[in-house]
Amino acid sequence: MPTYTRHAARPSTAVAVAAALAIAVASCAPSGSPTPPPSGASAVPSPSSAAPGSPSAAPEPATVRLALDWTPNTNHTGFFVARHEGWYDEVGITLDVLPYTGTTPEALISAGQAECGISFQDSLTFAAAAGASVVSVMAILQHAASEIAVLAESDIERPRDLDGRVYAGFGYPNEVPTLRSVIEADGGVGEFDVVTLDTAAYEALYARRADFTITFTAWEGVEAGLRGVPLRYFAFTDYGLPDFYQVILACDPRWLAAEPDAARRFVGATVRGFELAASDPERAAAVLIEENPGAFDANPDLPLASARFLATGGYLVDPGGRVGTQTLAQWEAYSGFLFEQGLLVDAAGDGLETPPDYRALFTTDFLP
């Protein structure tokens, strides 16, 4: 299902993802870059395979280029907190935040133009199937935070009422299969009209030019509340769809293999930043605003409201209260749904005939 935390649509088809990756890798990969691992194979070693250094030695300085998926928002808070508090400095990491320019983080990572970036379980699954060199190293949001949204005053009271209505969408390949699955699970037919409007989808809903859309409740949903636009939501997981990692930290497995100690230090400091976001959203939101002057002038209340939503809703931590963890079960369940819907294609744009190796999509080896 779409992950609109980037506040803009990704390529309209998985084929476009594959094409963008192929072009980026061919034109941007640095000379001498290691050959990406074959599809379904992981080249990420355990950090313990690195030669151990002296416990008393200062960490070897390293720069990590982090590709953002959109303008700064609460999905990124932990990075800005860790930098603001000096936690990257403590472990010898210089964080270089790359603003979003229209090229997906997965393409930049695969092309060797960034060590890591903000991604999503669906986006990473599409990219990896298409041959991208990318792997998830931590879950930023542990649960799905996208939901179907309708105006609270509408006569749409449950998903089956969406049959025959107008959906304002973003052109992402898993939108229609996801919506159809939800509607059918509620006893409907799963037939509706689609207009692709990108970020204008939200305003189309609010202006009653469309009947429903998919919204990221922790940002657009919170923003709608601040604007006085009451919405009614239908959660995907309430209608049989598996939960998924809404936001993840993706990295280049070639970099992880070459610099496992730096990767472990980077991920550890990042986890520390998101731990603060989970325990003290007020302080975390203040840091996000301070680190990005002018970014939230149009809606200064949104960062704090969103930070509180994520923290109180348990999105940043697993059931044990830990930040960053990932499980094979959750990767198999949702990425498996994408495969079963026929949405995964290889670098040539051909549909995958066998499931991908879900174990190769993520690693927990670099978590503290």
Residue pairs with C-beta under 8 A, 6 or more apart in sequence:
1 122
1 144
1 146
1 174
1 175
1 178
1 214
1 236
1 241
1 244
2 9
2 122
2 146
2 169
2 170
2 172
2 174
2 175
2 178
2 214
3 120
3 121
3 122
3 123
3 146
3 216
3 246
3 247
4 146
4 170
4 214
4 215
4 216
4 220
5 69
5 70
5 73
5 75
5 120
5 141
5 145
5 146
5 216
5 218
5 219
5 246
5 247
6 69
6 70
6 100
6 118
6 120
7 70
7 71
7 73
7 199
7 216
7 219
7 220
8 70
8 170
8 198
8 199
9 170
9 171
9 172
9 196
9 198
9 199
10 17
10 104
10 123
10 170
10 172
11 17
11 20
11 104
11 171
12 171
12 172
12 173
12 196
13 173
14 126
14 129
14 130
14 173
14 343
14 344
14 345
14 349
15 345
15 349
17 104
17 106
17 126
17 127
17 130
18 130
18 131
18 345
18 346
18 347
18 348
18 349
19 349
20 103
20 104
20 107
21 106
21 107
21 110
21 111
21 127
21 130
21 131
21 132
21 347
22 130
22 131
22 347
24 103
24 107
24 108
24 110
24 111
24 113
25 36
25 107
25 110
25 111
25 132
25 133
27 111
28 111
28 112
28 113
29 111
29 112
30 112
33 112
33 254
34 43
34 254
34 257
34 258
36 43
36 110
36 131
36 132
36 133
36 253
36 254
37 43
37 133
37 253
37 360
39 128
39 129
39 131
39 346
39 356
40 356
40 357
40 360
41 357
41 360
42 135
42 253
42 357
42 359
42 360
42 363
43 253
43 254
43 257
44 135
44 253
44 256
44 257
44 363
44 365
45 256
45 257
45 260
45 365
46 260
46 365
47 260
47 261
47 263
47 264
47 365
47 366
49 260
50 260
50 261
53 60
53 261
58 92
59 91
59 92
59 93
59 261
59 262
59 265
60 92
60 261
60 262
61 92
61 93
61 94
62 92
62 93
62 94
62 259
62 262
62 265
62 266
63 93
63 94
63 95
63 96
64 93
64 94
64 95
64 96
64 115
64 116
64 262
64 266
65 96
65 98
65 113
65 114
65 115
65 116
66 79
66 95
66 96
66 97
66 98
66 114
66 115
66 116
66 117
66 118
67 98
67 100
67 105
67 108
67 109
67 113
67 114
67 116
67 117
67 118
68 76
68 97
68 98
68 99
68 100
68 105
68 117
68 118
69 75
69 100
69 104
69 105
69 117
69 118
69 119
69 120
70 100
71 99
71 100
71 295
72 80
72 288
72 291
72 292
72 295
73 219
73 303
73 306
74 218
74 219
74 277
74 285
74 288
74 303
74 306
74 307
74 310
75 118
75 140
75 141
75 247
76 118
76 288
77 273
77 274
77 277
77 284
77 285
77 287
77 288
77 307
78 140
78 270
78 271
78 272
78 273
78 274
78 275
78 276
78 277
78 284
78 323
79 95
79 97
79 270
79 273
80 273
80 287
80 288
80 291
80 292
81 87
81 273
81 274
81 276
81 277
81 284
81 287
81 288
82 88
82 95
82 269
82 270
82 272
82 273
83 95
83 273
83 291
84 287
84 290
84 291
85 273
85 276
85 287
87 269
87 272
87 273
88 94
88 95
88 266
88 269
90 269
91 265
91 266
91 268
91 269
92 262
92 265
93 262
93 265
93 266
93 269
95 266
98 108
98 113
98 114
98 117
104 123
104 127
105 114
105 117
105 118
105 119
105 250
106 117
106 119
106 123
106 124
106 127
106 132
106 134
106 250
107 127
107 132
108 114
108 117
109 115
109 116
109 117
109 132
109 133
109 134
109 250
109 251
109 252
110 127
110 131
110 132
110 133
110 134
110 252
112 252
112 254
114 252
115 251
115 252
115 255
115 263
116 137
116 249
116 250
116 251
116 252
116 255
116 266
117 249
117 250
117 251
118 140
118 247
118 248
118 249
118 250
119 127
119 134
119 136
119 247
119 248
119 249
119 250
120 245
120 246
120 247
120 248
121 136
121 244
121 245
121 246
121 248
121 331
121 334
121 335
122 172
122 174
122 244
122 334
122 335
122 338
124 134
124 135
124 136
124 248
124 250
124 361
125 335
125 338
125 344
125 356
125 361
126 173
126 338
126 343
126 344
126 345
127 134
128 134
128 135
128 356
128 360
128 361
129 344
129 345
129 346
129 352
129 356
130 345
130 346
130 347
131 346
131 347
133 252
133 253
133 254
134 250
134 251
134 252
134 253
135 250
135 251
135 252
135 253
135 256
135 360
135 361
135 362
135 363
136 245
136 248
136 249
136 250
136 251
136 326
136 361
136 362
136 363
137 248
137 249
137 250
137 251
137 256
137 263
137 267
137 362
137 363
137 364
137 366
137 367
138 248
138 249
138 267
138 270
138 271
138 323
138 324
138 325
138 326
138 364
138 366
138 367
139 245
139 247
139 248
139 249
139 318
139 324
139 325
139 326
140 245
140 246
140 247
140 248
140 249
140 274
140 316
140 324
141 218
141 245
141 246
141 247
141 310
141 315
141 316
142 245
142 246
142 314
142 315
142 316
142 317
142 318
142 325
143 243
143 244
143 245
143 246
143 314
143 315
144 235
144 236
144 237
144 243
144 244
144 246
145 216
145 217
145 218
145 246
145 310
145 313
145 315
146 214
146 215
146 216
146 217
146 236
146 246
147 214
147 215
147 217
147 221
147 233
147 234
147 235
147 236
148 159
148 162
148 179
148 182
148 212
148 213
148 214
148 233
148 234
148 236
149 205
149 212
149 213
149 214
149 215
149 217
149 221
149 224
149 231
149 232
149 233
150 156
150 162
150 205
150 211
150 212
150 231
150 232
150 234
151 205
151 206
151 208
151 229
151 230
151 231
151 232
152 230
152 231
152 232
153 230
154 211
154 232
155 161
156 162
156 165
156 211
156 212
156 232
157 232
158 186
158 234
159 182
159 183
159 185
159 186
159 188
159 234
159 239
160 183
160 186
160 187
160 188
161 188
162 179
162 183
162 188
162 192
162 211
162 212
163 183
163 188
163 189
163 190
163 191
163 192
164 191
164 192
164 193
165 192
165 193
165 211
165 212
166 192
166 193
166 194
166 195
166 209
166 210
166 211
166 212
167 175
167 179
167 192
167 193
167 194
167 195
167 210
167 211
167 212
167 213
168 195
168 197
168 200
168 201
168 202
168 204
168 205
168 209
168 210
168 212
168 213
169 175
169 176
169 194
169 195
169 196
169 197
169 201
169 213
169 214
170 196
170 197
170 198
170 199
170 201
170 214
171 196
171 198
173 343
174 338
174 341
174 343
175 194
175 214
176 194
177 341
177 343
178 214
178 236
178 241
179 190
179 192
179 214
180 190
181 190
181 239
181 240
181 241
182 234
182 236
182 239
182 240
182 241
183 189
183 190
183 192
184 190
185 239
185 240
186 239
195 204
195 210
197 204
197 210
201 210
201 213
202 213
202 215
202 220
202 224
204 210
204 213
205 211
205 212
205 213
206 224
206 229
215 221
215 224
215 231
215 233
216 246
217 233
217 309
218 306
218 309
218 310
218 313
218 315
219 302
219 306
221 231
221 233
221 309
222 302
222 305
222 306
222 309
223 299
223 302
224 230
224 231
225 231
225 305
226 299
226 301
226 302
226 305
237 243
241 334
241 337
242 330
242 333
242 334
242 336
242 337
243 330
243 333
243 334
244 330
244 333
244 334
245 326
245 330
245 331
245 334
246 315
248 326
248 362
249 267
249 270
249 324
251 263
255 263
256 263
256 363
256 366
260 366
263 366
264 366
264 368
267 324
267 366
267 367
267 368
268 366
268 367
268 368
270 324
271 323
271 324
271 367
271 368
272 368
274 316
274 323
274 324
275 323
276 283
276 284
277 284
277 307
277 310
277 311
277 316
278 310
278 311
278 316
278 317
278 323
279 311
281 304
281 307
281 308
281 310
281 311
281 312
282 304
282 307
282 308
284 307
285 303
285 304
285 306
285 307
285 308
286 304
288 303
288 307
289 295
289 296
289 300
289 303
296 302
296 303
309 315
310 316
316 323
317 323
318 325
324 367
325 364
325 367
326 362
326 364
328 358
328 359
328 362
331 358
331 359
331 361
331 362
332 358
335 356
335 358
335 361
336 355
336 358
338 344
339 352
339 355
339 356
342 351
344 351
344 352
344 356
345 351
345 352
346 352
